[in-house]
Structures are given as structure tokens and as C-alpha cells.
């Protein structure tokens, strides 16, 4: 049997599988590809066997293509929120050069992911949950360092998540803010002058965290980008 290079969720969808089971299959498949099945729970192994028993054998002459990074669920989640924030800022008619701290976070996270190209399977996305408190610390930092240059607006983080799910996006997606910040709608916007300085600060935090903590990057030999990567 030819080796699979990507999951076969599209085929399961054609067989009538619901979206929730498809996402579960994709996450378990990604995890097994990276770490093997030994650490999976028994029920998860059974779930994968059930899925694969329904699929036809892959032809040796037709091997699946690896799923592009930009189609991974985590990447799409970040991109969705970024798109919503871009639209929000457009409707707010911000002055030229002003930018929200939240889209800066998301732009730089995608920038770092594009640079290092992690697998973004289940082990990576579990570690990525630790980025949430980094974002909140940077919000606090922005308020302390740029108090005179910040305007605070209101952005409905929870409502945006609900919008994503109602439009058929991944049901496992979560809000960007949780815990004590879950209902916090504060959305800080920085004036033009300190935006670049703050962007560099965010980028440095995310570069070091993602490289050092995402399991799929444990053996990467890719060095940090040059200091003038952002200018």
C-alpha cells in the first residue's frame, strides 16, 4: 500500500461524515504522522482504524499531496480573526498609519509560521495555546509603554468566534481571549509613530517562543531571521 502524505478527509466527507468527526480525524491523523500511534488513547486509535477501514487502498501510482501550511486549521483560525479585524479597522476609519495591537499579533504570528514552516499538527497547536498569555502580556506592555499613543475601542472577540462557527468554520476553534480576559472587548489601537517599535517587540517574542516550543521544529536548523527582517 502506498504511503499517505496527507489525510483523506475529503473522501470521508463524500461518505457522509459530519464536520466534527472530520476535524477529529484530521487532528489525530496529523498527530500520528508526527509522533506515531503509541501515545494515542485506545479510543482514538479505534477511531482512526474505523475511518481508514472505509477508505479504498491508495494506488501506488497516485500518492496524496501534503496539505499546504495555509490550509491547516490553526493557520486558518489566525487568518480568519485577522481578516475580521482588518474589516473592523476599515469601518472605524482610523487615521493613516494607526494599527490595532491585536492584528499586529496575528500578522507577526503568521509571519513567523511562514518563516519556520512548522507542521501545525496537534502537538504544535497544543503548545500554541501558550501564546495566548504572551499576547495578553504584550497588551499590558503596550498600555504601559505607549499610553499617550493608544486609543481603546471595542471588538467583539466572542461574537467573531460565533460568526466563524455559524458560517461553517472549524467547530473546535476558540476565542483569541480566554480565562479572565474571555469577555474583555478592549481593542487597543496604536498611533503611527510607535507601531514599528511595537511590531518588532511582538515579532521577537513570537520568533523565540515558536522555534523553542513547537515540537515539529525541535530539529530545525533554520536560524533566526536577520535583525532588519522587519523595517
C-alpha positions as CSV (number, residue, x, y, z in Angstrom):
1,X,0.0,0.0,0.0
2,X,1.3,3.4,-0.9
3,X,2.2,5.7,2.0
4,X,-0.2,8.6,2.7
5,X,1.4,12.1,2.7
6,X,-1.8,13.8,3.8
7,X,-5.1,12.9,5.4
8,X,-8.1,11.8,3.3
9,X,-10.9,13.9,5.0
10,X,-12.4,14.9,1.6
11,X,-13.1,11.2,0.8
12,X,-14.7,10.7,4.3
13,X,-16.8,13.8,3.7
14,X,-18.1,12.3,0.5
15,X,-19.0,9.2,2.5
16,X,-21.3,11.4,4.7
17,X,-19.1,12.1,7.7
18,X,-20.0,15.2,9.7
19,X,-17.7,18.1,10.1
20,X,-16.9,17.5,13.8
21,X,-15.7,13.9,13.1
22,X,-13.7,15.1,10.1
23,X,-11.8,17.6,12.2
24,X,-11.2,15.0,14.8
25,X,-9.8,12.6,12.1
26,X,-7.5,15.3,10.7
27,X,-6.0,16.2,14.1
28,X,-5.5,12.5,15.1
29,X,-4.0,11.8,11.6
30,X,-1.6,14.7,12.0
31,X,-0.6,13.6,15.5
32,X,0.1,10.0,14.3
33,X,2.1,11.2,11.4
34,X,4.4,13.2,13.6
35,X,4.6,11.1,16.8
36,X,3.2,7.6,15.9
37,X,0.2,6.0,17.4
38,X,1.7,4.7,20.6
39,X,0.7,7.8,22.6
40,X,-2.8,7.9,21.3
41,X,-5.7,6.8,23.5
42,X,-7.2,3.5,22.7
43,X,-10.5,5.1,21.6
44,X,-8.6,7.5,19.3
45,X,-6.7,4.5,17.6
46,X,-10.1,2.8,17.1
47,X,-11.5,6.0,15.6
48,X,-8.6,6.2,13.1
49,X,-9.0,2.5,12.2
50,X,-12.7,2.9,11.7
51,X,-12.1,5.9,9.3
52,X,-9.4,4.1,7.4
53,X,-11.4,0.9,7.0
54,X,-13.9,2.9,5.0
55,X,-11.3,4.3,2.6
56,X,-10.1,2.5,-0.5
57,X,-6.5,1.5,-0.8
58,X,-4.3,4.2,-2.2
59,X,-3.0,3.4,-5.7
60,X,0.8,3.0,-5.8
61,X,0.7,5.3,-8.8
62,X,-1.3,8.1,-7.1
63,X,0.2,9.4,-3.8
64,X,-1.6,12.1,-1.9
65,X,-0.1,15.6,-1.8
66,X,0.9,17.1,1.5
67,X,-1.6,19.7,2.8
68,X,-0.3,23.2,2.4
69,X,0.5,25.2,5.5
70,X,-2.0,27.9,4.8
71,X,-4.8,25.3,4.8
72,X,-4.0,23.9,8.3
73,X,-6.8,24.6,10.8
74,X,-4.6,26.7,13.1
75,X,-3.4,28.9,10.3
76,X,-6.9,29.4,9.0
77,X,-8.1,30.3,12.6
78,X,-5.5,33.1,12.9
79,X,-6.1,34.3,9.4
80,X,-9.9,34.5,10.0
81,X,-9.5,36.7,13.0
82,X,-7.0,38.9,11.2
83,X,-9.4,39.4,8.3
84,X,-12.2,40.3,10.7
85,X,-10.0,42.8,12.5
86,X,-8.9,44.3,9.2
87,X,-12.6,44.8,8.3
88,X,-13.3,46.3,11.8
89,X,-10.5,48.8,11.4
90,X,-11.6,49.8,8.0
91,X,-15.1,50.5,9.3
92,X,-13.6,52.6,12.2
93,X,-11.9,54.9,9.7
94,X,-8.6,55.0,11.6
95,X,-6.1,57.7,10.8
96,X,-3.3,56.8,8.4
97,X,-0.7,54.5,10.0
98,X,-2.7,53.6,13.1
99,X,-2.9,49.9,13.8
100,X,-4.6,47.7,16.4
101,X,-2.3,45.7,18.7
102,X,-4.3,42.5,18.0
103,X,-3.8,42.4,14.3
104,X,-0.1,43.2,14.8
105,X,0.0,40.0,17.0
106,X,-1.7,37.9,14.3
107,X,0.3,39.3,11.4
108,X,3.5,38.6,13.1
109,X,2.4,35.1,14.2
110,X,1.6,34.2,10.6
111,X,4.9,35.8,9.5
112,X,6.8,33.6,11.9
113,X,4.9,30.5,10.9
114,X,5.5,31.2,7.2
115,X,9.2,31.6,8.0
116,X,9.7,28.4,10.1
117,X,7.0,26.2,8.5
118,X,6.0,24.1,11.5
119,X,3.8,21.0,10.9
120,X,0.9,22.6,12.8
121,X,-0.4,19.2,13.8
122,X,-1.9,18.5,17.2
123,X,1.4,18.7,19.2
124,X,2.1,22.2,17.8
125,X,-1.4,23.5,18.3
126,X,-1.4,22.3,21.9
127,X,1.8,24.3,22.5
128,X,0.4,27.2,20.6
129,X,-2.2,27.7,23.3
130,X,0.6,29.2,25.4
131,X,0.8,32.1,23.0
132,X,-2.5,33.5,24.5
133,X,-0.9,34.8,27.7
134,X,2.0,36.2,25.7
135,X,-0.5,38.3,23.7
136,X,-2.1,39.5,26.9
137,X,1.3,40.4,28.4
138,X,2.0,42.4,25.3
139,X,-1.3,44.2,25.5
140,X,-0.3,45.2,29.0
141,X,3.1,46.3,27.8
142,X,1.6,48.4,25.1
143,X,-0.6,50.2,27.6
144,X,2.4,50.9,29.8
145,X,4.8,52.0,27.1
146,X,2.5,53.8,24.7
147,X,-0.2,55.1,26.9
148,X,-0.3,58.5,25.3
149,X,-0.4,57.0,21.8
150,X,-3.2,54.4,22.4
151,X,-6.9,54.6,21.7
152,X,-9.1,51.9,23.1
153,X,-12.1,50.6,21.0
154,X,-14.4,47.7,21.5
155,X,-14.1,44.5,19.4
156,X,-16.4,41.5,20.0
157,X,-14.0,38.6,20.2
158,X,-16.7,36.1,21.3
159,X,-19.1,37.3,18.7
160,X,-16.5,37.0,16.0
161,X,-15.9,33.4,17.0
162,X,-19.6,32.7,16.9
163,X,-19.7,34.2,13.4
164,X,-17.0,31.8,12.3
165,X,-18.8,28.7,13.6
166,X,-22.1,29.8,12.2
167,X,-20.5,30.1,8.8
168,X,-19.3,26.5,8.9
169,X,-15.7,27.1,10.1
170,X,-13.9,24.6,12.4
171,X,-16.2,23.9,15.4
172,X,-13.1,23.4,17.5
173,X,-11.9,27.0,17.0
174,X,-11.7,29.0,20.2
175,X,-11.7,32.7,21.0
176,X,-8.4,34.6,21.0
177,X,-9.0,35.6,24.6
178,X,-9.9,33.2,27.4
179,X,-9.8,32.9,31.2
180,X,-10.1,36.2,33.0
181,X,-9.9,38.0,29.6
182,X,-12.6,36.0,27.9
183,X,-15.3,38.7,28.0
184,X,-12.8,41.6,27.6
185,X,-13.6,43.5,24.4
186,X,-10.9,46.2,24.7
187,X,-9.1,46.7,21.4
188,X,-6.1,49.0,21.7
189,X,-5.1,51.0,18.6
190,X,-1.6,52.5,18.4
191,X,-0.7,55.7,16.7
192,X,1.6,55.6,13.7
193,X,4.8,56.5,15.4
194,X,5.3,53.6,17.8
195,X,3.8,50.9,15.6
196,X,7.0,49.6,14.1
197,X,8.7,49.5,17.5
198,X,5.9,47.5,19.0
199,X,5.7,45.2,15.9
200,X,9.4,44.3,16.4
201,X,8.8,43.6,20.0
202,X,5.9,41.2,19.2
203,X,7.9,39.5,16.5
204,X,10.9,38.8,18.7
205,X,8.7,37.3,21.4
206,X,6.9,35.0,18.8
207,X,10.1,34.0,17.0
208,X,11.7,32.7,20.1
209,X,8.6,31.0,21.5
210,X,7.5,29.2,18.3
211,X,11.0,28.0,17.5
212,X,11.7,26.8,21.0
213,X,8.3,25.3,21.8
214,X,6.7,23.8,18.7
215,X,7.6,20.1,18.7
216,X,7.8,19.9,14.9
217,X,10.6,22.5,15.0
218,X,12.7,20.6,17.6
219,X,15.2,19.5,15.0
220,X,15.1,22.6,12.7
221,X,18.5,24.1,11.8
222,X,16.9,27.3,10.5
223,X,18.5,30.3,12.1
224,X,16.7,33.4,13.3
225,X,16.0,35.9,10.5
226,X,18.2,39.0,10.2
227,X,17.6,41.9,12.6
228,X,16.3,44.1,9.7
229,X,13.7,41.4,8.8
230,X,11.0,44.0,9.9
231,X,11.6,47.5,8.7
